[in-house]
Amino acid sequence: DLYALARGSSVLDFAFKVHSQIGSHCVGAKVNGKQVTLRHAIKNGDTVEVLTSNHQTPRREWLKYVRTSKAKTRIRSWLKRNEVEQSILVGKKMIEQGLNKY
């Protein structure tokens, strides 16, 4: 498949363009058969193979590598949702500890 991306887009931009779950689990890529990092800029005509892992999750530093608004939005959304979940877990733990005192 062919995908149109902004000039200077990274492997991460490409992965999020294909599917948000692929982007979220991206650990690297092969561009024209050579393994590259997530921040590698894709050029016109490159063949890209995205490498994924079920254990990978989006990281805040990824926002520095992406250029497309879709990728930035998806990363920010995941980070915000994860922070809310962590806050809820910490709050529950604090309540349980407080109730265990009495």
C-alpha positions in Angstrom: 0.0 0.0 0.0 1.1 3.6 -0.6 0.7 6.2 2.1 1.1 10.0 1.7 3.0 11.6 4.6 4.3 15.0 5.4 7.9 15.7 4.3 10.3 14.6 7.1 7.8 12.2 8.7 9.4 9.5 10.8 8.8 5.7 11.0 6.4 6.4 13.9 4.3 8.7 11.7 4.1 5.9 9.2 3.1 3.3 11.8 0.4 5.5 13.2 -0.9 6.2 9.6 -1.3 2.5 9.0 -3.1 1.9 12.3 -3.0 3.4 15.8 -2.4 0.0 17.4 0.6 -0.6 15.2 2.0 2.9 16.1 1.4 2.3 19.8 3.3 -1.0 19.7 6.1 0.1 17.3 9.6 -0.8 18.5 11.5 -0.1 15.3 11.4 -0.6 11.5 13.2 -1.8 8.4 13.5 0.8 5.7 14.5 -0.6 2.3 15.7 -3.8 4.2 17.9 -2.0 6.8 16.9 -1.7 10.4 16.4 1.9 11.6 15.3 3.7 14.7 11.9 5.2 15.4 13.1 8.7 14.6 14.4 7.8 11.2 12.9 10.2 8.5 11.2 8.4 5.7 11.9 9.5 2.1 9.8 9.3 -1.0 9.8 5.8 -2.4 11.0 4.0 0.8 9.7 0.6 1.6 8.9 0.4 5.3 8.4 -2.7 7.5 7.2 -1.8 11.0 8.4 -3.9 13.9 6.0 -4.3 16.8 5.9 -5.8 20.3 2.9 -6.4 22.5 5.0 -5.1 25.5 5.7 -1.7 23.9 3.6 1.3 24.8 3.8 4.9 23.7 6.4 7.1 25.4 6.4 10.9 26.0 9.7 11.2 24.1 8.0 10.0 20.9 6.3 13.4 20.7 9.7 14.8 19.6 10.0 12.3 16.7 6.6 12.6 15.1 5.4 15.4 12.7 1.8 14.4 11.9 -1.1 15.6 14.0 -2.6 12.1 14.0 0.4 10.5 15.6 0.8 13.3 18.2 -2.9 13.1 19.1 -2.8 9.3 19.5 0.3 9.5 21.7 -1.0 12.3 23.9 -4.3 10.5 24.2 -2.7 7.3 25.3 -0.4 9.1 27.8 -3.3 11.0 29.3 -5.4 7.9 29.6 -2.5 6.0 31.2 -1.9 8.9 33.7 -5.5 8.8 34.8 -5.4 5.0 35.3 -2.2 5.4 37.4 -3.8 8.2 39.5 -6.9 6.0 40.2 -4.7 3.1 41.3 -2.7 5.4 43.6 -5.9 6.9 45.0 -7.4 3.4 45.7 -4.2 2.3 47.4 -4.2 5.4 49.6 -7.8 4.9 50.6 -7.2 1.2 51.4 -4.2 2.1 53.6 -6.2 4.8 55.4 -9.1 2.5 56.1 -6.7 -0.3 57.3 -5.5 2.0 60.1 -9.0 2.0 61.6 
